[in-house]
Amino acid sequence: MSLLVVGLSHRSAPVSVLERASLNADAQLKLLQDTVAAEPAAEAAVLATCNRIELYADVDKFHAGVAELSTLLAQHSGVGLEELTPHLYVHYEDRAVHHLFSVACGLDSMVVGEGQILGQIKDSLARAQDLHTAGRLLNDLFQQALRVGKRAHSETGIDRAGQSLVTFGLEQLSAGADVQRWARGKKALVIGAGSMSSLAAATLARSGVAEIVVANRTFERAERLAQILSEGDDTDVLARAVPMDSVPVELTRADVAVSCTGATGLVLTADAVAAAVEGRTGAPAVEDTAVRETAVREAGETPLPGAGSAADENCPLDLSSVSSVPSGFSVMGEAAVAGMDAATLEQHGAWAAGGTAVDRPRETGRPGPEADAELIGALAATATRVGRVPERRRPEPVAEVPRPEPVLFVLDLAMPRDVDAAVHRLAGARLVDIESLADASADAPMAADVDMVRRIVADEVAAFGAAQRAARITPTVVALRSMAAEVVAGEIARLEGRLPGLDDKHRAEITQTVKRVVDKLLHAPTVRVKQLAAEPGGAGYADALRTLFDLDQETVASVSRAGNSTTTEKNRGPA
């Protein structure tokens, strides 16, 4: 069996695809069950976070495993396989181990070095254990990934290479200003009471906000989080809980709103945010494009003529029928004449050239398509000779009008999104969501500690691979020693039949001597074969051992199954 991972993340897929492919808790459970029920997979685990969805499996066939896991991801995510496939990545064997260890260390996170992923890996393992879909391989893999992640954070400064997603989001909201200075005295609304929302609330409290209001669909959870915040020793924030239907009112009072729920639809619409901004300022929250157009008019600049402007007088086109002309473009531009017939194009070309006739042969009786093709070519030549008026074909860049200072800062950490993306365009509001965080983090500087973590990951991958290769031969070695013990027991029984007068003392001494002889004969070969099997390409030593000692394959398999069962129960821990 071999380790395979198929998945997609913020590095391989746009946020819009990740958002649609996100899996809720029920979908994750069903995906696990269907994966282990599929033919190529014996074990399975799902790692689903706000910016990644990965399916890990122990498979016996690579190509069949990739096809099956990809199909299952598409089925359970609701995104078609053809659309999903270009965004999927596949890692196999050591590459799969390297990938998970890198994820556990925060190297593959949107914000490098964030430690929240460790809790998500732990939850993924617990889910697979509860459903009995994690056997020896995935138990060992995920347990070791947790240890590697903890080692990276304790032995290096990877925490300095990045911040938690919450801290990074607040930095983006503050537009590079000191977060504590920016947050001091503000009122915050936190929507949701899960792990990410709790982290956001705690971060806001430590940053110095004056008040935190927690809203959640389950009011008791909101109350519990508010109580924890109020009783915290390191902050003196005022915290209270409200039901979800109080969000519109609280949004009007808030300076900062953070949302991270498991909702499948929008929690905050653009209209709700616009109403909150209007409630704070007393003025309607218009879109930024409208603000820019207003500023241009106030500056006394003349907008570009539209299809019905005086600049287009005497145009031979029937302007009332031209519905495709974009606002701000003259009918001099190509967009206005797209789809016009050849005769109308000829008239329009002559008019656009200032009355210059189109230079082309005048023949009658030619087929329509040929005449049209020649006419269009001549029109193109005329356009090249006469030229276009640039300011009429394409608006010149307009000086950027400063956007008004926001009065409401919104941080959306949910996937799929909680906040309507149209809020980005509202003047008076600033929205930072997963997509904008991904864009910002792409340019974040990498710390030197990242290289140290990469070396740790490489060393741990090599050690894990060696341990797994050595473990694969263990059932064969155990079966060999069991067979040797049976041979010793048989020979002692035969000796007792021949020497019935042996007393207990001599019988025990003879038995011990024979066992020592067998153990010494087997010790060096079994130790050496484990060492050889741990090296790359050492998988064949188990087969050689079974062949040399004529070991029964089913006996070896039963030892392996017993070992898997023991390992699973041990890793599950007490109920």
N, C-alpha and C positions, 0 to 999 in steps of 0.2 A: 504494500500500500504506500501511497505517496501524497505529500501535502500539496494542495492546490488552493489558490485564492483568486477569485474573480470579483472585481468591484469597480466602483467609480467614486471620484472625489472631486474636490474643488480644483485639483490640478488637472483633471482630465475632462471635466464636464462644466458647462456654464451653470450658473446658479439656477436658471430657469428649469434646466433638466433635473438637477438635484432636487429641486423643490417638488417637482411632479413625481419623482421616483422615491420620495421619502416613505419609510415604512413605519406604521404605528405598531404598538406592542402586539396586537393580535396578528397582524401581517407577518411580523418577525417569527412568532411561534409557528404559524402555519408554514412559513418558508423552511424553518428547521425540520419540521416533521416531513414535509414533502421531499426535502433533500436526502435525508437518510432512507426514505422509502425508495428513492431512485436507485437504479442498478449500479452506477459506478461508485457511489459514495457509501462509506461505512460510518463516518462521523461528520458532524457539521456544527458550525458556530457562526453567528451573525454579529458583525460589529457595525452598528448603525448610529451615527452621530449627526449633528447638524450639517456637517460638510463631507460626509463619506458614508457609503453603504458597501460593505464587503462581506462576501460569503466564503468562509473557510471550510474545506472538506478534505477528508482522507479518501483518496480515490485509487482505484486499481487500473484505470485507463486514462491517460492524459487527454487525448482528443475527445473521447466520449464524455469525460468529466467537464471539460471546458464548454462543450455544447449543452450539456444538461444544466450546469450551473447558470450559464448565461440565459437559457430559456426560463429557468425558474425565477431568476431575478426580474426578467421582463414580465412574467405572468403576475408576480406578486406586487410589483411596483406600479403596474398599470401603464407603463411606457412600452410601446411596441418594440419588438426585438430589433427591427431594422433601424429604428431611431436610436435605440440604446447602445447597440453594438459599437458604433464609432467612438463612444466615450468610455468603454470598458477597458480595464487593464487586467492582465493575467500574470501571476507569479507562481513559480513551481519549485518545489523542493527548497534548496538553500535560499533561493531568491525570495520565496514566500516567507521564510523565517526572517530574512533580513528586512523585508518590508514591515512585518508586524513589530519587530524590535525597534525599527526607526519610528514607527507610529507611536509606540509606547514611550519613547524618549522625547516626543514632541517635535522630531525633525520633519515630519510630514504634515504638521498642523498648519492651519492658516496663519496662526501666530506662533512662530518657532519657539519651542521651549515650554509651551503651556502644559500644565500638569493635570488638567482636568481629564485628559484622555485616559489616564490610569484608572480612574473610577469607572469610565465607560467600558474599558476592557474587562475590568472585574465584573461588571454587571453582565456583560456578554457571556463570560464563562459561567457565571451562576445560572443564567437562563438556559444554557446548553446542558449544564449538569442537572437542573431540575427536570428537563425533558429527556434526560438520558441519551442525548445525542453527542455528547463529548466522551470519547474513550481515552485510551492511554496517550495517543499522539496529541490531541488537542488540549487535554488537561496539562500535559507536560509543556506544550508550546505556550499556552496562555499564562500558566504559572510562571514560566521563565521570563516571558515578556514583562510581567509585572515586576519581577526582580530586577531585570535590566533597566526598566524605566526608573525605578527607585534608585538604582546605583548611579545612573546618569545624573539625577538631580542632586544626589548627595556628594558625588565625587567631582562634579564640575560646576561651572557657573552658568549652565544652560538656562537657568531661570532668568539670568540677566540678558540673554539673547532675545527674549521676547516677554510678553506679559500674557495674562489671561485674556481671553477674548473680551471679557467685560472691560478690563482696564484699557485695552487697545481701543475698544469702541468709545469709551469715554474720552480718550485722547483725541479721537477723530471728531467727536462732538465739540470738544473745546477748541478745535482748530489749531492745535499745537500749543495752546497755553497750558500753564501748570494746572493740572486737574484739580488739586486741592484748593488752589486760589479760585479757580473757575466755579467749583461746586459749592464753596463755602456760603452758607446761608440760603441756598436754593431749596425749593420744595420738590420732592420727587414722588412720582407714581410708579409703582412696580406692579405689572400685570402678570399674574402667575405666581405659584408658590413652590415650583419644583426646584431641582438642584441649581439650574442656571439662574433662575429668578432669585433664589436665595443668595447665590454668590453675588449677583448684581446688587441686591439690597445691602449686603454686608460691605461691599466695596464702596457703595455710595455713602454708607454710614461712616466708614473710616475716612472718606474724602472730605467730610465736614458738612454734608447737607443738614439743614435744620429740621426737616420733617420728611418722613417716608410713609406713604399710604400704600397698603398692600391690597390688591383686589384679586380674587380667585373665585372660580366657580364653586369650589367647596369652601365655604366661609370658615369652617373650623381650621383648615390648613392656613388660611390667611391670618387668622387670629394667632395661631401658633408661631408663625414667622414674625409677626409684629411683636409678640411677647419676647421672643428671643432677641430681637433687635433692641427693644427697650431695656432689657436686663443685661445687655452686653457691658462688660467692664471697661472696654477700650473706647466706648463712644457714649455720648449723651444725647443721641438723636431721639426725637419724638416720633413714635411709630404707632400706627393704628390700622385696623383692618376694615374694609368695606366690601359689600357684595358687588358682583360684576355690573349690575345695572346702575351703579353709582359712578362708573368710569367716565361718562360724558361730563358730569358735574366736576369730578376731581381733576379731569384733564384741563378744565378751564382754570383751576387753581394752581396747577403744576407748572414748574419751570422745566423739569426733566421727566420724561416718561420712558420706561424700559419695559418691553413686552417680550415674554418668552413662554408661550403656552403650547399645548399639544393640539390646538384647534386646527381643523382642516380648512376652515375659511378665514376670512379677514376678521381680526379683532378690532382694528382701528381703520375705518375707511377714510378716504381723503376728505369727505364732507365732515366727518366727526372732528378731524384735526383742524379743518378750516373754521368750523364753528368754535372750537376751543381758542384758536388764535383771535378770532373776532371777539370772543368774550373777554379776552385779556386786553385787546387794544381798542375795541370799539369800532374798528374799521374792518371791512370785508377782507378776507385773506385771498387775494387774487393770485393767479398763476404767474410765474416769473416772466413768461413770454408776454403777458399782458402788461406787466410792469415795464418791460423794455420798450414796447410800442408806445406806451404813454410817455415815457421819458423822451423818446425820439420826437414825438409831436410837440412836447413842451419846449424842446430845444430849437424848434422852428425848422427842422429838416423836412424836406418834401418827400413823402413816401413814393415808392415806385408806382407808376401807373398800372392800373388793373386792366382787365379786358375791356371795360367800358369807359376808359378814360378818354379825354379829348385828344391825347396823343395818337389814338388809333382811329381818328376820323377818316372817312373815305376808304377804310379797309374793305376790300371786296368780300371778306368772309361774312357769313351770317352770324354775327356775334351772339345772338340770342340762342343759337343752337350749339355754340361751343361751350360745353359744360365742363370740359377737362382742363380749362386754363387755371393754373394755380394762382392764388392770390399773390400779388406782388410781381407778376410777370406780365410783360406786354405780349400782345399777339405777334410781335416781331420774333419771339423766341420759338424754337422748334416744338416746345410742349404745346403751343397753341394750335399747330397745324398737324399734329400727329393724327393719322387716320383720314386726312382729307383726300379727296380724289385728285387725279392728275390735273384736270382742268382748273379746279379751284386753286391747286398749288401753283399752277402757272400764273394765274391772276395775282395771287398773293406774292409770288416772287417778283413780278414786275412792280407791284406796289411797294414792296420792301426795298427794292433797288432804286426807289425814287422815280419810278416811271420808266426805267430802262427796259427795253424789250428783251425778252429772253432769246438769245442767239441760238437757234436750232433750225434744221431743215423743216420746211413745211410740206409735208406729203400727205396725201389723202388716201384713204382706203387701206391704211395699214392696220394690222390687228391691234386691238385695244391694249393688251398687256405689253406688247413691244413698244408701242407709242408711249405708254406710261413709263416704262423703264428708261427710255431715252429722255423723256421730259424730266424725270426726276434727276438723271445725271446732269442734264443741262442746268437745272435749278441749283444743284450742288456747286457747279462751276461758277454760276452767277454769284452765289452766296460767298464763295471763296474770293471772287474778284471785288465785290462790293463791300463785303464784310458785314458784321453785325455791330450794333451798338452794345458794348459790353455791359453797361449798367442796366440795359434792358433785358439782356439774356440771363444775367445772374446778378443778384443784388451784391453790391460791394459790402465787405465786412463793416458792420456797424460797431461803433465804439461800445465796449462793454459797459453797461450801466451797473454801478455797484448795487448789489442786492441788499435790501434792508436787513438790519441786524435781527436775527431770529429772537422770538420771545418764547418759543417752545422747542425744546431739543428732544428728539425721539430716537431711541436706540432699539432696533428690532433684531433680536438674537434668535428668532425662531426659524425653523425650517420644517414645513413650508412657512412662508412669511406671515407674520401677524398684521403687518402694517401695509396699507396700499402703497405701491411704489409711486403713485401719482403725488404723494406728499413731497417727493423730491422737488416738485415744481412749484410748491406753495411758498409765496413770499411770507416771511414771518415765522417759518418753521424750518428746522434743519433735521433731516432724517439720515441716520447711518444704519445700514442693514448689512446682511451677510455679503451681498454682492459688492457694496462699496468697501467693506472691510477687506474683501479679497483683492480688490484693486489697490488699496492702500498698502496692504502687507507685501505685495509683490516687490515694492521698492524699499522695504525695511532693511536696514543694515544687518549683516550677519556677524555675530560675535565670534571671537577666536575659540571660545569654548565649544562651538559647534563641531569643530574638527576633532576635539577630544572625545566628544560623544560618538562621533562617527567611528573612531578607533575602538571605543568600547563595544559598539554594535558589531563591528567586524570580528573582534575577538570572541564575543558571546555567540555569534552565529557559528563560528568554527567549533567552539566547545559544544554547542547544542547538537550540531551535526555529528560530531564524533560520538557523543553520548547516545544519540539515536541509532547510529550505525552499530555501536556496541550492544545496545539493547536488543537489536534485532536478532543477534546471535544468542542472546541469553536463553530463550526457550530451548534452543538446540543443545546448549551446554547443560541445562537442567535435565533435559531428557536423557542426555548421555550419562550423567551422574546417577539418575534414577535407574537406568539400565544396569550400570555397574553395581549399584546397591542390590538389585535383584539377583545379579550373578553371584555376589558374595553370599547373600542369604541362601541361595540354592546350594552352593558348595558347602556351607556350614551345615545345612540340613543333611546333605549326603554324607558328610564326615561323621555326624552323630549317628547315622544309621550303621556306619562301619565300625565305629568305636562307641558302642552304647555305654561303656563303663566310665566315660569321661565325667569327672566331677565338674561342678559349676565354675570353680576357679579356673581350671584349665580350659574349659569351653570358652569362657569370657576372654581369656588371654589369647587364645587362638583366633577368636572372632575379631578382636581388636587389631591383632597383627595383620590379618588379611585385609582389613579395611584400610590400615595405614599404607600397605603396599599399593592397593588400588588408588588411593588418594594421591600418593606420591607420583605414580605413573601418569595420572590424569592432570596433575596440577600444572606442570609446565606447558603442556599442549593447550589446555583450556585458557590459561592466562594469556598465552601468546596469541591464540586465535581471537581473543577479545581485542587485543591491541591491534592486530592486523585488520579486523573488521571495522574498527573505529576510523581507519584511514579512508580517504576517498577511493572508491572502487573496491572496497572490502566486502561488498554484499555477497560475493560468491563463496566466502569462507564457510558460511552456514551450510550451503549446499554441499560443499566438499566434506564437511564433518558428518552430515547425515549419510552421505554415500560411503565414506570410509568405515563407519561403524554400523551401517545398515539400520539406521534409526527409522522408526515408523513415522511417516509424515503426520498422521492423525494424532499421534502422541505429542509431537512437538506443537501442533495447533492447539491441542487441549491445554497444554501448559501456558501458551500465549493467551488463550481466552481467560484462563483463571487469573493470570497476571493483570489483564485489562480490567477485570471485574474488581479485583482488590484495589488497584490504583484509583479507579473511579470512586469507589466508596470512601477511600482515604481522603481524596481531594474534596469530596463533597462535605466532609466534616459532619458534626452532629446536626440533627434536624432542628 
